[in-house]
Amino acid sequence: MRAGVSIRFSPSRLCMIGNGGGSTMPAVRRDFSATASIGATWGFIGLGHMGYPMARNLRAKIPERDTLIVHDQKREVAQKFKEEVGIAAAGAGAEGKGNAVEVSDSPRELAEKSDVIISVLPGPPHVKSVFGHILHPRLPPISENISAETDRLFIDCSTIDPTSSTDIANAVHSSSSGRFVDAPMSGGVVGARASTLTFMLGCPSHNGNGNGKLVARVTPILELMGSKVVHMGTSGMGLAGKLANNYLLAISNIATAEAMNLGIGLGLDSVRLADLINGSSGQCWSSKVNNPIKGISPGAPAERDFEGGFSVALMKKDLGLAMKAAKEHGVELELARRAEDVYEDVEEEMSGKDFSVVYRWLEGRSTGGNKSRIGW
């Protein structure tokens, strides 16, 4: 009888316990290379505001004969992606040509069929749940002679806490289910659509097990969906970088909203003010790419009533993860608590909107009744 694997979840830990012995599961033989593959199978889990355009860009750039399998908790979203982005694998033609997209009913089914699995999920509970289903029972290896270049590869782009991610990485590796890396991204929905995301990669670089080759394998895959990949260190360090970055983003988003609101309240034209800030020391992503005032940042959520962006709830979640990590490591975050209060109030009043809607919340609280002045 082959070795079994059980998975147990707790609020902050994923534990994987084997009952002893090595796996005797038959290998599913595949040959896969990140840069020169024909007929490879890719899996993508999570088609939200970020995942949908990322998966679209992935499908557009991988070889035509490759197949992309997608899964989302809302099957209608996955079906919509299939209809919009690709054609059914069965209709790819005798030569296997065409942009094949399949919809999977479960993360486990998707993982069993895929060489590379990319996940973009909202938070720690979702990632733990997905990998719980994937890893139990134990996945068969995809090759009898696996290596960093050929093993099944899990790339998790979700923003969760580093501890949970490291636990999942250990679970994947200890069960010989594949290789796992954390690769959260920055750039927002605008960057996801334009394929200009920055990925923060967490995985060992050199420990005698071919992980240097793993970094070299993962990097060109991420570059299919972004423009920059930074190897931050060992497992969990990609997420450490992401939490530090998003803490700064949480603060700078509020500061940008306050600065724009202040300048307009003092009588400045909003376009001229934004032009000044973006050419001076105050410039940041929130002022330049995701400005909260319509007519300044093309494609920003402000152009469509703050719909379809990075939600206030997700920003609040990321801020909370940064605060939790800071507390665990004895790091002081002086502005965190006030920022958390702001996002809580904004979420209560403007749920579902992009987090740059903080500007509208501030505007409504201003006694002068500020309105964006354009073209004065």
Helices and strands as residue ranges (DSSP letters): E 5-9, E 14-18, E 41-45, H 51-61, E 67-71, H 75-85, G 89-91, E 101-103, H 107-113, E 116-119, H 124-135, E 153-156, H 162-174, E 179-182, E 185-186, H 188-194, E 197-202, H 211-222, E 226-233, H 237-265, H 270-278, H 285-288, G 301-304, H 312-328, H 336-349, G 355-357, H 358-365
